[in-house]
Amino acid sequence: MVAAACVVAAVGSITGMVSALDDDRGSDEARPQATRSPSLRPKPAVPSAPEPSPPPASPSSAAPSPSRTSPKPSPTPTATKTKETVAASARLYRYPDSQVVDWVAGNPTDPRNEVIKSRIADHPAAVWFADYTPSDITARVSAVTSGGSEQGRVPVVVPYAIPDRDCGGASQGGAPDLDAYDAWIDRFAAGLGSDEVIVILEPDSIAQSDCLSSAERVDRFASLARAGRVLKEANPKARVYYDAGHSEWNAPDKQAALLGKAGAASAESSDGVFSNVSNFNRTNAEVTYTRQVLDALDAPAGLGAVIDTSRNGNGAPADGEWCDPAGRKLGQAPTLSTGEARVDAYLWVKLPGESDGCKGAAGSFSPGYAYDLAR
């Protein structure tokens, strides 16, 4: 995702992500491939209040099986609805093609292999589409969603191609203009299939919009609102979440005002908000924050939140370091059963072990960093 040059020094950090880039094969073979990740340099993260770190994920819990009862995202924060969604037994999909999976397969004798495999590689994570390649984007999205459908599991996909992405910073890129982006989203939506899928729509596109002029912001938000409608029209079972930044960035009322202008309060285009993508803030802080955002947004009762817990087990570093900071740990394992009202899922949107640019090239897999997170 992206916040960089336009974010000032008081906000929390967000870092690089997995991207799904073209590997120069035909569209029939095209697949999301983790390559160079977006890398951002936002304001330093403010360390979170202490909270017990969740236990590391065990090998037995690594790959959700049909017998598990992880519910689909719960739109209504009531006890009755929670029971219904648990019974629904939706499961997250682990796309079997990533840098960490490749490393595990290629290094069977490495002493770190089992820890990295069981605690990271065997867990479901989001698949990023961070390049602007209209010709094959439908096929590449379909490769992920059809895989989830075949297993009866829920994939998580991240469209990340908004123009002026990252305010011209380290993760700059995206479509050449909003008309091209709208057409790209149409093709992205065509690959969503007809089964459940979670869409993390354009990280940083709303929280990091201060670098745009007022007119540019209006146009971007109109495209984001349109994107949500297009995605949900293409697949009514798609759940689309909008960028809420994180708890150390914009105040809830400010972020809610921006979200409302981008269509996030409309059930026609939105299922709620996401926070903490590629960041380190503790889960309890993000739960509180996203509820405050939803309250300020005056959103329909069915809208909820998803939180990136991929690297927040120890919270944000005290020194505000954002680039592969030492001492971080895996957070809550990905799940669609959070036990928290209005919180639909804990997800690994940032794939643990992929570098922000200090342990290796941005987006590259660092086994040393992965092992430190997992052990």
C-alpha positions as CSV (number, residue, x, y, z in Angstrom):
1,M,0.0,0.0,0.0
2,V,1.3,3.3,0.1
3,A,1.4,6.4,2.2
4,A,4.6,8.2,1.7
5,A,5.7,11.7,0.7
6,C,2.4,13.4,1.5
7,V,2.0,12.0,5.0
8,V,3.5,14.2,7.7
9,A,5.5,13.3,10.7
10,A,2.8,12.6,13.3
11,V,1.1,9.6,11.8
12,G,1.8,5.9,12.1
13,S,3.7,3.9,9.6
14,I,2.5,1.7,6.9
15,T,4.9,-0.3,4.9
16,G,5.3,-2.3,1.7
17,M,3.0,-4.9,0.4
18,V,2.7,-8.0,-1.8
19,S,2.0,-7.2,-5.4
20,A,0.6,-9.4,-8.1
21,L,2.6,-8.5,-11.2
22,D,2.7,-9.7,-14.8
23,D,5.3,-12.4,-15.4
24,D,5.2,-12.1,-19.2
25,R,3.3,-15.2,-19.7
26,G,0.1,-15.5,-21.6
27,S,-3.2,-14.7,-19.9
28,D,-4.1,-18.4,-19.7
29,E,-1.0,-19.0,-17.5
30,A,-1.0,-15.6,-15.8
31,R,-1.0,-15.8,-12.1
32,P,-0.5,-13.3,-9.2
33,Q,3.1,-13.3,-8.4
34,A,4.7,-11.6,-5.4
35,T,7.4,-9.3,-6.7
36,R,8.5,-5.8,-5.8
37,S,6.1,-4.5,-3.1
38,P,4.9,-1.0,-2.7
39,S,6.9,0.6,0.1
40,L,5.9,3.7,1.9
41,R,7.4,6.2,4.3
42,P,4.6,7.6,6.4
43,K,4.9,9.4,9.7
44,P,6.5,7.3,12.4
45,A,4.3,4.8,14.1
46,V,3.3,5.6,17.7
47,P,3.9,2.6,20.0
48,S,0.7,1.0,21.1
49,A,-0.3,0.4,24.7
50,P,0.8,-3.0,25.9
51,E,-1.5,-5.9,25.2
52,P,-0.8,-9.6,25.5
53,S,0.6,-10.9,22.3
54,P,-1.5,-13.8,20.8
55,P,0.2,-17.2,20.8
56,P,2.0,-18.0,17.5
57,A,-0.1,-20.0,15.1
58,S,0.4,-23.7,15.5
59,P,1.0,-26.0,12.5
60,S,-2.4,-27.6,13.1
61,S,-4.1,-24.3,12.6
62,A,-2.1,-23.2,9.6
63,A,-4.4,-24.3,6.8
64,P,-8.2,-23.9,7.4
65,S,-10.0,-27.2,6.7
66,P,-13.6,-27.8,5.9
67,S,-14.3,-28.9,9.4
68,R,-13.4,-25.6,11.0
69,T,-16.1,-23.1,11.7
70,S,-14.7,-19.8,10.9
71,P,-17.7,-17.6,10.0
72,K,-18.0,-15.3,7.1
73,P,-17.7,-11.6,7.9
74,S,-20.6,-10.7,10.3
75,P,-22.5,-7.6,9.1
76,T,-24.6,-7.2,12.2
77,P,-23.0,-6.9,15.7
78,T,-25.5,-9.0,17.6
79,A,-25.2,-12.2,19.4
80,T,-27.8,-13.8,17.1
81,K,-25.9,-12.8,14.0
82,T,-22.6,-14.1,15.4
83,K,-24.1,-17.5,15.9
84,E,-25.5,-17.5,12.4
85,T,-22.1,-16.6,10.9
86,V,-20.3,-19.2,12.9
87,A,-22.7,-21.8,11.5
88,A,-22.0,-20.6,8.0
89,S,-18.4,-21.9,8.3
90,A,-16.8,-19.7,5.7
91,R,-13.0,-20.2,5.5
92,L,-10.2,-18.1,4.2
93,Y,-8.3,-19.3,1.1
94,R,-4.6,-19.7,1.0
95,Y,-3.4,-19.0,-2.5
96,P,-0.7,-21.6,-3.1
97,D,1.7,-19.4,-5.0
98,S,3.8,-16.9,-3.1
99,Q,7.4,-16.1,-2.3
100,V,7.3,-17.7,1.1
101,V,5.8,-20.9,-0.3
102,D,8.5,-20.9,-2.9
103,W,11.2,-20.4,-0.3
104,V,9.8,-23.3,1.9
105,A,9.7,-25.6,-1.0
106,G,13.2,-24.7,-2.1
107,N,14.9,-24.8,1.3
108,P,13.8,-28.1,2.9
109,T,17.0,-28.5,5.0
110,D,17.1,-24.9,6.3
111,P,16.7,-25.1,10.1
112,R,14.2,-22.2,9.9
113,N,12.0,-24.1,7.4
114,E,9.4,-25.7,9.7
115,V,8.8,-22.5,11.7
116,I,8.3,-20.4,8.6
117,K,6.2,-23.0,6.9
118,S,3.8,-23.7,9.8
119,R,3.5,-20.2,11.1
120,I,3.5,-18.2,7.9
121,A,3.4,-20.2,4.6
122,D,0.6,-22.4,5.7
123,H,-1.7,-19.5,6.5
124,P,-4.0,-17.6,4.1
125,A,-2.9,-14.1,3.1
126,A,-4.1,-11.5,0.6
127,V,-3.1,-11.5,-3.0
128,W,-2.1,-8.0,-4.4
129,F,-2.7,-6.7,-7.9
130,A,-0.4,-3.7,-7.9
131,D,0.3,-3.3,-11.6
132,Y,-1.7,-1.7,-14.4
133,T,-2.1,-4.5,-16.9
134,P,-5.6,-4.4,-18.4
135,S,-5.1,-7.1,-20.9
136,D,-4.8,-10.0,-18.4
137,I,-6.1,-8.7,-15.1
138,T,-9.4,-10.6,-15.4
139,A,-7.7,-13.9,-15.9
140,R,-5.3,-13.3,-13.0
141,V,-8.0,-12.3,-10.6
142,S,-10.0,-15.3,-11.7
143,A,-7.0,-17.6,-11.0
144,V,-7.3,-16.6,-7.3
145,T,-11.1,-16.6,-7.0
146,S,-11.7,-19.8,-8.9
147,G,-9.1,-21.5,-6.6
148,G,-11.1,-20.3,-3.6
149,S,-14.3,-21.5,-5.1
150,E,-12.9,-25.0,-5.8
151,Q,-12.0,-25.4,-2.1
152,G,-15.1,-23.7,-0.8
153,R,-12.9,-21.0,0.8
154,V,-12.8,-17.2,0.8
155,P,-10.0,-15.4,-1.0
156,V,-8.7,-11.9,-0.2
157,V,-7.7,-9.7,-3.1
158,V,-6.3,-6.2,-3.2
159,P,-6.8,-4.0,-6.2
160,Y,-4.0,-1.4,-6.0
161,A,-3.8,0.7,-9.1
162,I,-5.4,4.1,-8.3
163,P,-3.7,7.0,-10.2
164,D,-1.2,9.1,-8.1
165,R,-0.8,6.2,-5.8
166,D,1.5,7.0,-2.8
167,C,1.5,10.7,-3.7
168,G,4.5,10.1,-5.9
169,G,6.5,8.3,-3.2
170,A,8.3,5.0,-3.2
171,S,5.1,3.1,-4.3
172,Q,4.1,5.5,-7.0
173,G,2.4,4.0,-10.0
174,G,-1.0,2.8,-10.9
175,A,-3.3,3.6,-13.9
176,P,-2.4,6.6,-16.0
177,D,-5.7,8.4,-15.2
178,L,-9.1,7.8,-13.6
179,D,-10.8,6.8,-16.8
180,A,-8.2,4.1,-17.3
181,Y,-8.6,3.1,-13.7
182,D,-12.4,2.8,-14.0
183,A,-11.9,0.5,-17.0
184,W,-9.3,-1.5,-15.1
185,I,-11.7,-2.0,-12.2
186,D,-14.4,-3.2,-14.7
187,R,-12.0,-5.9,-15.8
188,F,-10.9,-6.7,-12.3
189,A,-14.5,-7.1,-11.3
190,A,-15.1,-9.5,-14.2
191,G,-12.6,-12.0,-12.5
192,L,-14.4,-12.1,-9.1
193,G,-16.6,-15.0,-9.9
194,S,-19.8,-15.7,-8.1
195,D,-18.7,-17.0,-4.7
196,E,-17.5,-15.2,-1.6
197,V,-14.5,-13.0,-1.9
198,I,-13.1,-10.2,0.3
199,V,-11.8,-7.1,-1.6
200,I,-9.4,-4.7,0.2
201,L,-10.0,-1.7,-2.1
202,E,-6.9,0.5,-2.7
203,P,-4.9,0.8,0.6
204,D,-4.0,4.4,1.4
205,S,-6.3,5.8,-1.3
206,I,-8.4,7.7,1.2
207,A,-6.3,8.2,4.3
208,Q,-3.5,9.4,2.1
209,S,-5.3,11.9,-0.1
210,D,-4.2,15.2,1.4
211,C,-1.6,15.5,-1.3
212,L,-4.3,15.9,-3.9
213,S,-6.1,19.1,-4.8
214,S,-9.7,19.4,-3.7
215,A,-10.8,18.7,-7.3
216,E,-8.5,15.7,-7.6
217,R,-9.8,14.3,-4.3
218,V,-13.4,14.7,-5.4
219,D,-12.6,12.8,-8.7
220,R,-10.7,10.0,-6.9
221,F,-13.5,9.5,-4.3
222,A,-16.0,9.3,-7.2
223,S,-14.0,6.6,-8.8
224,L,-13.6,4.7,-5.5
225,A,-17.4,4.9,-5.0
226,R,-17.9,3.6,-8.5
227,A,-15.4,0.8,-8.0
228,G,-17.3,-0.5,-5.0
229,R,-20.5,-0.5,-6.9
230,V,-19.0,-2.2,-9.9
231,L,-17.3,-4.9,-7.7
232,K,-20.5,-5.7,-5.9
233,E,-22.6,-5.7,-9.0
234,A,-20.2,-8.1,-10.7
235,N,-20.4,-10.4,-7.7
236,P,-23.1,-9.8,-5.1
237,K,-21.2,-12.1,-2.7
238,A,-18.1,-9.9,-2.8
239,R,-17.4,-8.0,0.4
240,V,-15.7,-4.6,-0.3
241,Y,-13.8,-2.7,2.4
242,Y,-12.5,0.9,2.2
243,D,-9.4,2.5,3.5
244,A,-9.6,3.7,7.1
245,G,-5.9,4.2,7.5
246,H,-5.1,3.2,11.1
247,S,-5.4,4.3,14.7
248,E,-2.3,6.5,14.7
249,W,-3.2,8.4,11.5
250,N,-6.3,10.5,11.0
251,A,-8.8,11.1,13.8
252,P,-11.9,8.9,13.4
253,D,-14.2,11.8,12.5
254,K,-11.8,13.1,9.9
255,Q,-11.4,9.7,8.4
256,A,-15.1,9.0,8.4
257,A,-15.8,12.3,6.6
258,L,-13.4,11.2,3.8
259,L,-14.8,7.7,3.7
260,G,-18.3,9.0,3.3
261,K,-17.3,11.0,0.3
262,A,-15.8,7.9,-1.3
263,G,-18.9,5.8,-0.9
264,A,-17.9,3.8,2.1
265,A,-21.2,4.5,4.0
266,S,-23.4,3.0,1.2
267,A,-24.3,-0.6,1.3
268,E,-24.5,-0.4,-2.5
269,S,-20.8,0.0,-2.7
270,S,-19.3,-1.0,0.7
271,D,-19.3,-3.6,3.4
272,G,-17.2,-1.4,5.7
273,V,-13.6,-0.4,6.3
274,F,-10.1,-1.8,6.8
275,S,-7.3,-0.7,9.0
276,N,-3.7,-1.3,9.9
277,V,-2.7,-2.6,6.5
278,S,1.1,-3.3,6.6
279,N,1.3,-1.6,10.0
280,F,2.1,-2.7,13.5
281,N,-0.6,-1.2,15.7
282,R,-2.1,-3.5,18.2
283,T,-5.4,-5.2,17.5
284,N,-7.3,-3.7,20.5
285,A,-6.4,-0.2,19.4
286,E,-7.6,-0.9,15.8
287,V,-10.8,-2.5,17.1
288,T,-11.6,0.6,19.1
289,Y,-10.6,2.9,16.2
290,T,-12.6,1.2,13.5
291,R,-15.7,1.2,15.7
292,Q,-15.2,4.9,16.2
293,V,-14.8,5.4,12.4
294,L,-18.0,3.4,11.7
295,D,-19.9,5.4,14.4
296,A,-18.7,8.7,12.9
297,L,-19.5,7.4,9.4
298,D,-23.1,6.8,10.5
299,A,-22.9,3.6,8.5
300,P,-25.7,1.1,8.1
301,A,-25.8,-1.6,10.8
302,G,-24.5,-4.2,8.4
303,L,-21.1,-2.5,7.8
304,G,-18.1,-3.8,9.7
305,A,-14.3,-3.7,9.7
306,V,-11.4,-5.9,8.9
307,I,-8.0,-5.4,10.5
308,D,-4.5,-6.4,9.3
309,T,-2.9,-8.4,12.1
310,S,0.1,-9.8,10.1
311,R,2.8,-8.1,12.1
312,N,1.3,-6.5,15.1
313,G,1.9,-9.1,17.8
314,N,4.3,-6.8,19.7
315,G,2.7,-3.5,18.6
316,A,4.5,-0.6,16.9
317,P,8.2,-0.1,17.7
318,A,8.9,2.6,20.3
319,D,11.3,4.4,18.1
320,G,8.8,4.8,15.3
321,E,10.8,2.7,12.8
322,W,8.7,1.5,9.9
323,C,11.1,-0.3,7.7
324,D,11.4,-4.0,8.7
325,P,11.7,-3.0,12.4
326,A,13.3,-5.5,14.8
327,G,11.3,-7.1,17.6
328,R,8.0,-7.4,15.8
329,K,5.9,-10.6,15.9
330,L,3.1,-12.2,14.1
331,G,-0.3,-11.1,15.3
332,Q,-3.6,-12.9,15.4
333,A,-3.9,-15.7,12.8
334,P,-6.2,-14.8,9.9
335,T,-9.8,-15.6,10.8
336,L,-13.4,-14.7,9.9
337,S,-14.4,-15.3,13.5
338,T,-13.1,-12.5,15.6
339,G,-15.5,-12.5,18.6
340,E,-15.6,-8.7,18.3
341,A,-18.8,-6.9,17.4
342,R,-18.5,-5.0,14.1
343,V,-15.1,-6.6,13.3
344,D,-15.7,-9.0,10.5
345,A,-12.2,-10.5,10.1
346,Y,-8.5,-10.4,11.1
347,L,-6.5,-10.8,7.9
348,W,-2.9,-11.0,6.8
349,V,-3.0,-8.3,4.1
350,K,0.7,-7.7,4.3
351,L,2.5,-11.1,3.9
352,P,4.8,-11.6,6.9
353,G,8.5,-11.9,5.8
354,E,8.2,-9.7,2.8
355,S,10.6,-6.8,3.2
356,D,9.7,-3.1,3.4
357,G,13.1,-2.4,1.8
358,C,15.6,-2.8,4.6
359,K,16.0,-6.5,5.1
360,G,16.1,-6.8,1.3
361,A,14.6,-5.2,-1.8
362,A,11.1,-3.9,-1.2
363,G,8.7,-6.8,-1.7
364,S,11.3,-9.5,-1.6
365,F,11.1,-12.4,0.8
366,S,13.5,-12.3,3.7
367,P,13.7,-15.7,5.5
368,G,15.6,-14.1,8.4
369,Y,12.9,-11.4,8.9
370,A,10.2,-14.1,8.5
371,Y,11.8,-16.3,11.1
372,D,12.2,-13.4,13.6
373,L,8.5,-12.6,13.2
374,A,7.4,-16.2,13.6
375,R,9.6,-17.7,16.4
